Amino acid sequence: MAMSITTILLLLLLLFASLSHAKHLSIIDNNNDKPTENTNGRSDEEVMGIYRDWMARHGKAYNGIGERERRFEVFKDNLRFIDQHNSVNRTYVVGLNRFADLTNEEYRSMYLGARTDAKRRFVKARVASRRYAVEEGENLPESVDWRERGAVAPIKDQGRCGSCWAFSTVAAVEGVNQIATGELIELSEQELVDCDKKYNAGCNGGLMDYAFEFIMDNGGIDTESDYPYLGLDAACDPTRKNAKVVSIDGYEDVPPYNEKALKKAVAHQPVSVAIEASGREFQLYLSVIRTHLLCV
């Protein structure tokens, strides 16, 4: 029997990394004890050694003619950016993660997925709810960590599929279901990718509004274990679509440009967000990040 959940929030945020302090962290996935020197101070042979170590660590192999050499040039350029970035005091450090052999254009094309047409987004724009408008004198907690309360599943990887909209939707539904029932059930992003085709476009992007509406109209969504994630567009499984393990009754938009309303919403439950993650800093990010939030 499907469990009915009262309300899901929809909140779109742009997260921008602030610039401050980050020292004493290796640029190679935290496996060294200190940051590297400026790339310009190294020979190609030295950089090639770093490149070989990185390839071994990440299991990289290139089959195309000249591909290894071309990737080395991209790697060098990313290493130069990393050194320059980490030479200034910031709140986070970038480094040689698994995306270090990709140009920023390749990274955006392969891994980012909120590609929904902006005009289509506003066709179904909703009026922001007054439910989370903050009343005068209302006291809100300074912080809430829903991970500590068991309402957030472990980190997931969408792979080379533009399905971030599905992951954001599912995380919010998982959270509110845990709050209502006490049980954290991991739900199926793949069901949304495969079956929510009225407005969303699977691995070619989507929007959380439409995904929430799909779950409501369908009467629920299946579990991750029974409809596992593939990271690609596949045919909708009608049997699993009809499983309807967890359902919701509705969702709401937090009033835009209102930090107090956002604070109230987050105190109530995990919210669904979209992140502007196309920058090179996100591509090569390693650790210790702080953010400013801009509601839209």
Backbone hydrogen bonds in HBPLUS format (Angstrom, degrees):
<---DONOR---> <-ACCEPTOR-->    atom                        ^
c    i                          cat <-CA-CA->   ^        H-A-AA   ^      H-
h    n   atom  resd res      DA  || num        DHA   H-A  angle D-A-AA Bond
n    s   type  num  typ     dist DA aas  dist angle  dist       angle   num
A0003-MET N   A0245-VAL O   3.38 MM 242  6.70 152.6  2.46 129.8 133.5     1
A0247-SER N   A0003-MET O   2.74 MM 244  5.56 154.9  1.80 160.3 161.9     2
A0005-ILE N   A0247-SER O   3.04 MM 242  6.06 128.9  2.31 114.1 128.3     3
A0249-ASP N   A0005-ILE O   2.63 MM 244  5.83 137.7  1.80 167.3 174.9     4
A0008-ILE N   A0250-GLY O   2.60 MM 242  5.88 135.8  1.79 118.5 133.7     5
A0252-GLU N   A0008-ILE O   2.47 MM 244  6.11 127.9  1.72 139.0 156.9     6
A0010-LEU N   A0252-GLU O   2.42 MM 242  5.61 154.7  1.47 164.3 160.7     7
A0254-VAL N   A0010-LEU O   3.36 MM 244  6.66 148.4  2.47 155.8 158.6     8
A0011-LEU N   A0272-SER O   2.97 MM 261  5.42 140.7  2.13 140.2 151.7     9
A0014-LEU N   A0294-LEU O   3.22 MM 280  5.44 160.1  2.27 145.2 151.2    10
A0294-LEU N   A0014-LEU O   3.30 MM 280  5.44 152.1  2.38 149.8 156.6    11
A0016-PHE N   A0292-HIS O   3.38 MM 276  5.63 171.5  2.39 159.1 160.4    12
A0292-HIS N   A0016-PHE O   3.10 MM 276  5.63 163.9  2.13 156.3 159.9    13
A0018-SER N   A0290-ARG O   3.42 MM 272  6.17 160.8  2.46 129.7 135.0    14
A0096-LEU N   A0027-ILE O   2.14 MM  69  5.43 151.5  1.21 161.4 171.3    15
A0031-ASN N   A0028-ILE O   3.12 MM   3  6.07 159.8  2.16 130.8 134.4    16
A0041-GLY N   A0038-ASN O   2.88 MM   3  5.55 157.9  1.93 120.2 127.4    17
A0042-ARG N   A0039-THR O   3.01 MM   3  5.48 167.2  2.03 122.9 123.8    18
A0047-VAL N   A0043-SER O   3.03 MM   4  6.38 164.9  2.06 153.8 157.7    19
A0048-MET N   A0044-ASP O   2.73 MM   4  5.87 151.5  1.81 144.3 153.2    20
A0049-GLY N   A0045-GLU O   2.99 MM   4  6.27 144.6  2.12 140.1 148.8    21
A0049-GLY N   A0046-GLU O   3.12 MM   3  5.09 120.3  2.50  92.6 107.1    22
A0050-ILE N   A0046-GLU O   3.11 MM   4  6.52 153.8  2.18 146.7 153.2    23
A0051-TYR N   A0047-VAL O   2.80 MM   4  6.07 154.0  1.86 148.7 157.1    24
A0052-ARG N   A0048-MET O   2.83 MM   4  6.10 155.7  1.88 150.2 155.4    25
A0053-ASP N   A0049-GLY O   3.05 MM   4  6.29 162.8  2.08 148.6 152.8    26
A0054-TRP N   A0050-ILE O   2.89 MM   4  6.13 157.7  1.94 148.4 155.0    27
A0055-MET N   A0051-TYR O   2.84 MM   4  6.10 158.6  1.89 152.1 158.0    28
A0056-ALA N   A0052-ARG O   2.98 MM   4  6.22 159.8  2.03 150.4 155.2    29
A0057-ARG N   A0053-ASP O   2.95 MM   4  6.15 158.2  2.00 148.0 154.3    30
A0058-HIS N   A0054-TRP O   3.03 MM   4  6.20 152.3  2.11 150.3 156.7    31
A0059-GLY N   A0055-MET O   2.87 MM   4  5.70 104.3  2.45 137.9 153.9    32
A0060-LYS N   A0055-MET O   2.88 MM   5  4.74 158.0  1.93 138.9 143.0    33
A0059-GLY N   A0056-ALA O   3.39 MM   3  5.08 160.8  2.43  95.5 101.0    34
A0067-GLU N   A0064-GLY O   3.10 MM   3  5.15 165.6  2.12 118.4 120.6    35
A0070-ARG N   A0066-GLY O   2.98 MM   4  6.18 156.2  2.03 147.0 154.3    36
A0071-ARG N   A0067-GLU O   2.84 MM   4  6.01 161.3  1.88 153.4 158.2    37
A0072-PHE N   A0068-ARG O   2.99 MM   4  6.14 139.3  2.16 135.5 146.6    38
A0073-GLU N   A0069-GLU O   3.20 MM   4  6.55 148.6  2.30 144.6 151.0    39
A0074-VAL N   A0070-ARG O   3.20 MM   4  6.58 154.9  2.27 145.5 152.1    40
A0075-PHE N   A0071-ARG O   2.78 MM   4  5.96 160.8  1.82 148.9 154.8    41
A0076-LYS N   A0072-PHE O   2.85 MM   4  6.09 158.3  1.90 148.5 153.6    42
A0077-ASP N   A0073-GLU O   3.11 MM   4  6.33 157.7  2.17 142.8 148.3    43
A0078-ASN N   A0074-VAL O   2.94 MM   4  6.26 157.0  1.99 152.5 159.1    44
A0079-LEU N   A0075-PHE O   2.82 MM   4  6.06 153.3  1.89 151.1 159.3    45
A0080-ARG N   A0076-LYS O   2.90 MM   4  6.15 151.1  1.98 147.1 154.7    46
A0081-PHE N   A0077-ASP O   3.06 MM   4  6.36 155.0  2.12 143.9 150.3    47
A0082-ILE N   A0078-ASN O   2.88 MM   4  6.12 156.0  1.94 147.7 154.6    48
A0083-ASP N   A0079-LEU O   2.95 MM   4  6.18 164.5  1.98 151.4 154.4    49
A0084-GLN N   A0080-ARG O   3.08 MM   4  6.27 162.8  2.11 148.1 152.8    50
A0085-HIS N   A0081-PHE O   2.88 MM   4  6.02 162.1  1.91 151.8 157.2    51
A0086-ASN N   A0082-ILE O   2.91 MM   4  6.04 169.2  1.92 156.0 158.7    52
A0087-SER N   A0083-ASP O   3.08 MM   4  6.05 119.3  2.46 136.8 149.9    53
A0087-SER N   A0084-GLN O   3.37 MM   3  5.27 148.1  2.48  95.0 104.0    54
A0088-VAL N   A0085-HIS O   3.41 MM   3  6.08 169.5  2.42 115.4 118.3    55
A0093-VAL N   A0287-SER O   3.07 MM 194  5.77 162.6  2.10 161.7 166.8    56
A0286-LEU N   A0093-VAL O   2.94 MM 193  5.78 154.0  2.01 155.0 150.8    57
A0287-SER N   A0093-VAL O   3.41 MM 194  5.77 157.3  2.47 143.0 148.8    58
A0095-GLY N   A0284-LEU O   2.67 MM 189  5.49 157.5  1.72 158.8 162.9    59
A0097-ASN N   A0095-GLY O   2.96 MM   2  5.84 130.5  2.21 108.7  93.8    60
A0100-ALA N   A0097-ASN O   3.21 MM   3  5.66 159.1  2.26 124.4 123.8    61
A0102-LEU N   A0099-PHE O   3.13 MM   3  5.60 158.7  2.18 123.4 123.5    62
A0107-TYR N   A0103-THR O   2.95 MM   4  6.24 163.6  1.98 154.7 159.3    63
A0108-ARG N   A0104-ASN O   2.95 MM   4  6.15 166.0  1.97 150.9 153.8    64
A0109-SER N   A0105-GLU O   3.03 MM   4  6.17 158.8  2.08 145.2 151.3    65
A0110-MET N   A0106-GLU O   2.89 MM   4  5.99 157.3  1.94 154.0 159.5    66
A0111-TYR N   A0107-TYR O   2.95 MM   4  5.81 163.8  1.98 155.8 159.3    67
A0112-LEU N   A0108-ARG O   3.33 MM   4  5.22 154.2  2.40 125.1 129.6    68
A0115-ARG N   A0113-GLY O   2.80 MM   2  5.40 132.0  2.03 108.8  94.0    69
A0120-ARG N   A0117-ASP O   3.05 MM   3  5.30 120.2  2.42 102.5 116.9    70
A0121-ARG N   A0117-ASP O   3.08 MM   4  6.44 145.0  2.20 146.9 157.5    71
A0122-PHE N   A0118-ALA O   3.33 MM   4  6.68 148.1  2.44 147.2 152.6    72
A0123-VAL N   A0120-ARG O   3.29 MM   3  5.16 142.7  2.44  94.9 105.2    73
A0125-ALA N   A0122-PHE O   3.27 MM   3  4.65 163.1  2.30 100.9  98.5    74
A0129-SER N   A0253-ASP O   2.94 MM 124  5.77 158.5  1.99 152.8 157.3    75
A0133-ALA N   A0130-ARG O   3.12 MM   3  5.10 169.5  2.13 107.7 109.3    76
A0138-GLU N   A0135-GLU O   3.06 MM   3  5.45 159.9  2.10 135.0 134.6    77
A0148-GLU N   A0145-ASP O   3.12 MM   3  5.65 127.3  2.41 109.3 119.8    78
A0151-ALA N   A0146-TRP O   2.97 MM   5  5.40 161.5  2.01 167.7 162.2    79
A0150-GLY N   A0147-ARG O   3.06 MM   3  5.21 162.0  2.09 108.3 111.8    80
A0163-SER N   A0161-CYS O   2.73 MM   2  5.45 141.3  1.87 105.0  93.7    81
A0162-GLY N   A0203-CYS O   2.88 MM  41  4.21 133.1  2.10 120.0 118.3    82
A0166-ALA N   A0163-SER O   2.93 MM   3  5.35 129.9  2.19 109.6 122.2    83
A0167-PHE N   A0163-SER O   3.24 MM   4  6.66 155.9  2.30 153.0 159.7    84
A0168-SER N   A0164-CYS O   2.91 MM   4  6.12 161.4  1.94 156.5 161.2    85
A0169-THR N   A0165-TRP O   3.10 MM   4  6.19 158.3  2.15 139.4 145.3    86
A0170-VAL N   A0166-ALA O   2.96 MM   4  6.09 172.0  1.96 151.7 154.0    87
A0171-ALA N   A0167-PHE O   2.99 MM   4  6.07 160.0  2.03 147.3 152.6    88
A0172-ALA N   A0168-SER O   3.31 MM   4  6.53 157.0  2.37 144.1 148.9    89
A0173-VAL N   A0169-THR O   3.12 MM   4  6.44 161.3  2.16 153.7 159.1    90
A0174-GLU N   A0170-VAL O   2.80 MM   4  5.98 163.6  1.82 157.7 162.4    91
A0175-GLY N   A0171-ALA O   3.01 MM   4  6.13 155.7  2.07 141.7 148.2    92
A0176-VAL N   A0172-ALA O   3.03 MM   4  6.29 169.7  2.04 155.3 156.5    93
A0177-ASN N   A0173-VAL O   2.99 MM   4  6.01 154.4  2.06 146.5 153.9    94
A0178-GLN N   A0174-GLU O   3.01 MM   4  6.19 151.2  2.09 143.6 151.1    95
A0179-ILE N   A0175-GLY O   3.03 MM   4  6.32 155.6  2.09 149.1 155.8    96
A0180-ALA N   A0176-VAL O   3.03 MM   4  6.18 152.2  2.11 141.5 148.6    97
A0181-THR N   A0177-ASN O   2.87 MM   4  5.95 151.5  1.95 148.5 155.9    98
A0182-GLY N   A0178-GLN O   2.64 MM   4  4.75 146.2  1.75 132.0 140.2    99
A0224-GLU N   A0186-GLU O   2.86 MM  38  5.53 168.2  1.87 125.2 125.6   100
A0188-SER N   A0222-ASP O   3.07 MM  34  5.73 150.2  2.16 146.5 140.8   101
A0192-LEU N   A0189-GLU O   3.06 MM   3  5.33 120.2  2.43 101.9 116.0   102
A0193-VAL N   A0189-GLU O   3.01 MM   4  6.37 160.4  2.04 152.4 158.3   103
A0194-ASP N   A0190-GLN O   2.86 MM   4  5.99 163.9  1.89 153.4 156.9   104
A0195-CYS N   A0191-GLU O   2.82 MM   4  5.60 159.7  1.86 145.3 151.9   105
A0196-ASP N   A0192-LEU O   3.06 MM   4  4.94 152.7  2.13 124.0 131.2   106
A0197-LYS N   A0195-CYS O   3.07 MM   2  5.71 125.2  2.39 107.5  92.2   107
A0201-ALA N   A0205-GLY O   2.91 MM   4  5.39 154.8  1.98 161.3 169.4   108
A0204-ASN N   A0201-ALA O   2.89 MM   3  5.20 158.5  1.94 136.9 136.5   109
A0205-GLY N   A0202-GLY O   3.28 MM   3  5.85 149.0  2.38 119.0 118.5   110
A0211-ALA N   A0207-LEU O   3.35 MM   4  6.67 150.9  2.44 142.9 151.2   111
A0211-ALA N   A0208-MET O   3.04 MM   3  4.90 115.2  2.47  92.5 109.1   112
A0212-PHE N   A0208-MET O   2.87 MM   4  6.14 161.0  1.90 162.8 165.7   113
A0213-GLU N   A0209-ASP O   3.03 MM   4  6.33 159.6  2.07 148.9 154.9   114
A0214-PHE N   A0210-TYR O   2.86 MM   4  6.10 145.6  1.98 141.1 150.7   115
A0215-ILE N   A0211-ALA O   3.08 MM   4  6.39 162.1  2.11 150.6 153.6   116
A0216-MET N   A0212-PHE O   2.99 MM   4  6.29 160.4  2.03 151.5 157.1   117
A0217-ASP N   A0213-GLU O   2.81 MM   4  5.99 170.5  1.82 153.4 156.3   118
A0218-ASN N   A0214-PHE O   2.77 MM   4  5.84 153.3  1.84 151.5 159.3   119
A0219-GLY N   A0215-ILE O   3.04 MM   4  5.99 124.1  2.37 134.9 147.3   120
A0220-GLY N   A0215-ILE O   2.98 MM   5  5.01 129.6  2.24 148.0 153.7   121
A0219-GLY N   A0216-MET O   3.18 MM   3  5.21 141.1  2.34  96.8 107.9   122
A0221-ILE N   A0246-VAL O   2.85 MM  25  5.54 137.0  2.03 141.0 152.8   123
A0245-VAL N   A0221-ILE O   2.98 MM  24  5.68 126.7  2.27 113.6 124.0   124
A0246-VAL N   A0221-ILE O   3.23 MM  25  5.54 161.9  2.26 148.0 153.1   125
A0227-TYR N   A0223-THR O   2.99 MM   4  6.08 139.4  2.16 143.0 154.4   126
A0241-LYS N   A0237-ASP O   2.89 MM   4  6.05 155.6  1.95 155.3 163.5   127
A0242-ASN N   A0238-PRO O   3.18 MM   4  6.20 141.1  2.34 134.2 141.8   128
A0243-ALA N   A0240-ARG O   3.03 MM   3  5.05 163.0  2.06 106.2 111.0   129
A0262-LEU N   A0258-ASN O   3.06 MM   4  6.38 155.9  2.12 149.1 156.3   130
A0263-LYS N   A0259-GLU O   2.86 MM   4  6.09 156.4  1.92 145.6 152.1   131
A0264-LYS N   A0260-LYS O   2.96 MM   4  6.20 153.5  2.03 145.0 151.7   132
A0265-ALA N   A0261-ALA O   2.90 MM   4  6.14 155.6  1.96 147.2 154.1   133
A0266-VAL N   A0262-LEU O   2.90 MM   4  6.14 166.3  1.92 158.8 161.3   134
A0267-ALA N   A0263-LYS O   3.04 MM   4  6.17 145.9  2.16 139.2 148.4   135
A0268-HIS N   A0264-LYS O   3.21 MM   4  6.42 127.4  2.50 134.4 147.1   136
A0268-HIS N   A0265-ALA O   2.98 MM   3  5.12 136.7  2.17  98.5 111.3   137
A0269-GLN N   A0265-ALA O   3.12 MM   4  6.49 149.2  2.22 151.5 159.3   138
A0282-PHE N   A0279-GLY O   3.13 MM   3  5.44 127.2  2.42 102.3 114.3   139
A0283-GLN N   A0279-GLY O   3.14 MM   4  6.49 160.0  2.18 148.2 154.1   140
A0284-LEU N   A0280-ARG O   3.05 MM   4  6.19 156.7  2.10 150.3 153.9   141
A0285-TYR N   A0282-PHE O   3.36 MM   3  4.95 166.9  2.37  99.0 102.6   142
